[in-house]
Amino acid sequence: QVQLVESGGGLVQPGGSLRLSCAASGTILRVNGMGWYRQAPGKQRELVATIRSGGSTNYVDSVKGRFTISRDNAKNTMYLQMNSLKPEDTAVYYCNGYPIQFASWGQGTQVTVSS
């Protein structure tokens, strides 16, 4: 069974930075495309950034130029570097497969951007 564990969230002021981590079981990061998703209160979960098994990346327009997705296959870990954070980035952030998602989701990590 695939296990995904997100960490690195917290409270940060507007303009600040955070780096999220996604620890994955087995070698799924090496063979699967992966994505970071987020869900803000009262809103549907949305896809934020993706990284293909070949390394190509893509971002939703609202985070382009501010967020960077990466992975370390040796550590079975994926990252999301978030810079120039805005209050509208406040959400619970999750990692999962992309374009095909695994059935089980992790607990997510809360990111709150507020002064």
N, C-alpha and C positions, 0 to 999 in steps of 0.2 A: 504494500500500500504506500502510495506517495505521501510523504510528509513535507510540509512547507512551514517554516517558522520565520515570521517577520520580526524585525527589531530595529531600534534606532530612532523611533519617533520621540516626540516631546513638545514642549512649549517653546516657541521662538518668536522673537519680535519681527515685524515686517522688515524685509531686507536681509534677514538672517539666512543661515544655511543649516541643513541637516543631511546626513547620509543614512539612508535606510539599507538594511541588509536582509537577504532572503536566503536562509539555509535550507537546502533541498536534500532529500534522501537519495541515495544511490547516485546514478550518473545521469539523471534526467536533464540536467543543465547542458550536458554535452550533446545530447541528441534531439532535444526539443527546443522549439522556439518558446520564449518565455515573455511574460509581460508584467508590468506593474499596473494595478487597478486601484481606484479609490472610490469611496462612498461617503459623501457629505450627508449630514442630517437632513432627512426628508427628501433626499434625491436618490436616483438610481445609481448603481455602481457604474463607473465609466473606466474605459481603458485610457491609460496615461502614456505609457511608453512600451515599446516592444524591442526585443532583440532576437534575431533569428539564429539558428544553429550555426550559420555561416558567419555571423557577427554583424550583419546589417541591422541598423536601428531605425526606429521611427517614433515620432512623438505627436501627441495631440497639439493642435495649434496653440492652445493656451499656455503650454509649458516649453515650447520651442525656444532654445537659446538660454533657458534657465535650468533645465533638468538634463542629467546625463545618465543613461542606463549602461551598465557594464556587467561583466561576469568574470569570475575566476573559476575555471573548470577544475583546477587542482584542489580547490577548497569547496567545490560544490556550492558556491555562494554567488548570488546575484546582488547588485547594488543599484541604488538610485541616489545619485548626488543631486541635491536640490538647493539651488542658489536663488538669491533675490526673491525669497518667499513672500507671498501675498496672503492677506486674510482669506481670499477665496480658495487657497490651497488647503485650507483646513478640512480634514477628512480622516477616515480610517483607510490606511493604505494596505493593500494585499498584493501578494505575488501569486501567479498561477501560470499555466501553460498558455501559449498563443500560437496559432489561432484556436487550437483545441484545448479546452480547459480540463484539468483533472477534476474528478467528482468532489474531492474533499478540498476545502479551503482552510487556510490557517486562521489564526485568531486575529490577524491584522495588527497594525501598529498605529496608534493615534498620533496625528500631526495637528498641532494647534498653532496657528499664526495669529498673534494678538499682541497689542501693546498694553 
